[in-house]
Amino acid sequence: MSSAASPIAAQHTDSSTYDVAVIGLGYVGLPTALAFHAAGLRVLGVDLDPGRLEAIRAGRVDLLDSDHERLRAARDGAARDGFAVTADPADAARADAMIICVPTPVDRHLVPDLGALMGACATAAAHARDGQTIVLTSTSYVGSTRDLLVRPLTARGLRVGTDVFVAFSPERIDPGNDRHAHEDVPRVVGGVTPRCGARAVELLGRYAGDLHTVSSAGAAEMTKLLENTFRAVNIALVNEFADASRLLELDVMEVIEAAATKPYGFMPFFPGPGAGGHCIPCDPHYLLWQLKRDRLHTPLVSAAMNAIAMRPGQVVERARQVLSDHGRGLAGADVLVLGVAYKPDVEDLRESPALEIIDGLLAAGAQVRYHDPRVPELVTEGGTKLASAEPGPADLVIAHTPHQGLDLGWLDEDQLLLDATYRFSGPARRVAL
């Protein structure tokens, strides 16, 4: 084994070949690597961040309990085959296949940030060798597989579909959700050529039990954009229904529960303080960005993404209104934000509405603290550093993330609570967002 690739399984046997190299070991890449390893493959994980690699070796990563068990098996040598991690992307050439799993966020102007994706694809193309299968899983614009992998591989003289095999298969990992095992979630696969698709199906079928093949990499890329744009539009819609229900003095959660009794034609979505993670608030912008080039206007998607972007600001304005209704202003008020992760039961702060909400409260002159047992410290978009504080009475408590087991015992009937999750109950002075 090269000095760059360090085993984390004590039983790992030095080998010149890995079955698969996973490029990017974040919220998608690491569970993917562990799923391949659990299926008996020799896996090399590649990540340029030494801190991330050290956290993986030490087991200090945000994973489902089942994935922590897999990581311990790899680290402690309980599994038969090896699992190694490296910061040297050149080592990926020693694998029979590469899986690219890097983040595809948007910048502060909601423009796609392709830096990590372009870098990972350039690395894969530069180190690819005859016979390898390369599968891109990161959500991006339609044509990204062609532009970022096929073209540079062709420029190197490698014939895609003959010398190397390239496909797109969008990731479908939901951080913090243990209801769907990786092996049980269907994978969509689109090859650049039919042989590429067949090779990708063979690879992913080593751990995934259900694979759906589409006609091209572009069709698979568009599939992922449709999945998350569908969710974005429905989240924007249900947030509007929440606002309308408050105006009409109705409980929106009761309304949703009633509508969900219909066995066809309806899927429940739930309102909240905004959408976080790198899927809902980011992925549809890749489609909008691409279509803008051809002057194709998609008013429904555009309106939904605008509504999602505005939601955290609406939380701040609602906080101002609630405090005003109770005889005080937001300036100088003591505000406690309960939960700051973008979704329950994860440590993930990517695109969390709480970051923008805290900045908005601070800009209005409030004194802001937060409590989240999963997030010991944070830095807001505006650069403010905060540490999680012990929960306690405040002029206003804003319920943001309903982690399981979050201590609410200190809330009493006199505490003013703005429930941005629509899921808290108990305090007499609870008001819905």
KAUR-V476058 format. One record per run of one state. SS is the DSSP state (alpha for helix, beta for strand, coil for the rest). FROM is the first residue (numbers start at 1). TO is the last residue. Records with the same first field share a line. If there is no record, write none. Layout:
# KAUR-V476058
SS = FROM-TO ; FROM-TO
This chain:
# KAUR-V476058
coil = 1-4 ; 8-17 ; 19-19 ; 24-28 ; 39-42 ; 47-49 ; 59-64 ; 77-82 ; 87-88 ; 96-96 ; 101-105 ; 107-111 ; 113-114 ; 128-132 ; 137-143 ; 156-159 ; 161-163 ; 169-181 ; 185-186 ; 192-193 ; 205-210 ; 215-216 ; 248-251 ; 260-282 ; 294-298 ; 326-333 ; 339-352 ; 364-366 ; 372-376 ; 380-384 ; 388-395 ; 400-416 ; 420-429 ; 433-433
beta = 5-7 ; 18-18 ; 20-23 ; 43-46 ; 83-86 ; 95-95 ; 97-100 ; 106-106 ; 112-112 ; 133-136 ; 160-160 ; 164-168 ; 187-191 ; 211-214 ; 334-338 ; 367-371 ; 377-379 ; 385-387 ; 396-399 ; 417-419 ; 430-432
alpha = 29-38 ; 50-58 ; 65-76 ; 89-94 ; 115-127 ; 144-155 ; 182-184 ; 194-204 ; 217-247 ; 252-259 ; 283-293 ; 299-325 ; 353-363
